[in-house]
Amino acid sequence: MPRRDYEGDPSAPPANSLVPAASAVVVDDEGRVLLQRRTDNGMWALPGGKMELGESIGDCAVRETLEETGITVEITGIVGTYTNPGHVFTYDDGEVRQEFSICLLARPTGGTLRTSDESFEVAWFAPHETDGLPMVPGIRKRLNDWRAGNGPVIR
């Protein structure tokens, strides 16, 4: 389902949904970060998605990372919380979701890079290599917060 992000846009439709979600900044032993190129908007993003009933936010980040990238991870910390009511995502089915995401820090423990139905490209990047990649501002903010080492942040 195609998704469109609005952040700080007065023309954005009002939210009609709030769904807890997790994302993960996965950093390997070489200091590279794991990103996926999303099928719904063509942008580079951190692995992540909505939390399911019966799981913790950490379990959500681990599951989503494995599903979207093929990499198993261990949670090692928190980058920040992102709950800006001025940041919404619209979907074709009429859902307008307010941002509610916890971004966790993780390290890889196994697996093999692979794409999924949500990603058509998955790769490791040195932090400076992410500067020119197309991504939505909210993902860029999470990466910049991690790179600045100011976490955990509350936004």
N, C-alpha and C positions, 0 to 999 in steps of 0.2 A: 504494500500500500504506500504510494508516494507520500512524502512528508515535507512540510514546509516549516521553517523556523522563523519566528518573529521575535526580535528582542528590542525593547524600547521603541517599538513602532506603534504610533497612535492609531494606525489603520488596522491593527491586528484585531481579529475577532475575540470576544470575551471567552475565557476558559469555561469549559463545562465538565472537566475531568481533572483529577489529581491522582497520579499513580506513582508510588515509590519506585525508584530505579537506582541502579548502581552502575558505575563505570570503573574501569581499572587503568591506572598508569602502570604498565608492566615493564620493568626495567631489567635487562639481562646483565650478566657479569661484565660486559664490555661497556655498560652505560647506555645502551641503545634502548629505545622505546618501541613498543609494539603498536602498530596502527593497522586499521582495516579501511578499505575503501567501500563505502556503503552502496548497496544496490538501489536504495530508495531516493538518494539525492546526489550520488556520484562524488560525495565529499569524503575526505579522510577523517577518521574518527577513532576514538578509543573504543575498545570493546566494552559493551554494556547493554543494559536493557532493563525491562520492568521486573520487579520482584514478584515472585509467585507466593501464593499462600503456603505456609509451612516451611519457608526458608528464611534464613537470616540475610541481612544485607551483604555480609561477606560471602555467604553461600551463593547469593545471586551473582556477585561479581565473578566468582570462580566458574560458575555454570556458564554464564554468558561469554566469558573469555574462551572457554573450551568450545562452546557451540560455534562461535563466530570466527575463531582463528586456529583451532586445533591444538592450542597450547594449554597445558595444565599449569596452574599457578597456586602460590601460597600468598595470602594476604600478610603484609608486613607493616602497614600503617594507613594513615588517612591523609589525603591531599586536601579535602575540604567538602563542605556542604554547599549545594547550589539550589536555591529555592526562590529565585527571583520571580515574583508574580507578573512582572512585565516581560517574561520570556515564555512564550507559548509555542506549541507545535500543532499544526493542523494536519489532519488526515482526510483522505477521500470519503471516509464513512461518516464525516461530520464531527468526529471527536476533535476537540480543541483542548489539548492537555497543558496544564501549567507545569513548569519545570519543578521537579522535586527529585534531586539526584544527589547521592553520596558518592564521591569519587575516592576510591581507595588506591593505595600503593601496593604493588605485588611484585613478586619475582617468579620467573618461570621454573617449574620443577620437572617438566617433561613435555612430551607431545611433539608433533610435527606440524609446521605451518601448512594450512590449507584454507581454502575459501569455503563459504557456506551459501545458503540461499539469501543471506543478508549482506554478504560481502563478495565482491568480485576481484579483490586484490588484498593481500595481507603481506606486511613486510616489517622489518626492523629498521629503525632510523636512528642515526646519531642525533642528539637534540638539535643541533644547528641545522640539520637537514630538513627539519619540520617547518622551518620558517616560510618557505615558499610553497608549501602544499596547500591546495584548496581545502578549507574546512570552515565550518560554521563558527561564529564568534564564541559560542559557549564552550566548544571543544578547545579552541585556541586558548581561552581563559584558563581552563583546567591545566593544559600543558604549561602555560606560562607560570601559573601558581606553583606547579611542581618544580619547574626549572628555577624559580626564584628561591625555593626552599623556605617559604614563609608559612608553611602549613602547620596545623590545619587551618584553613580559612573558612569563614562563614560568609556566604554571598547570597 
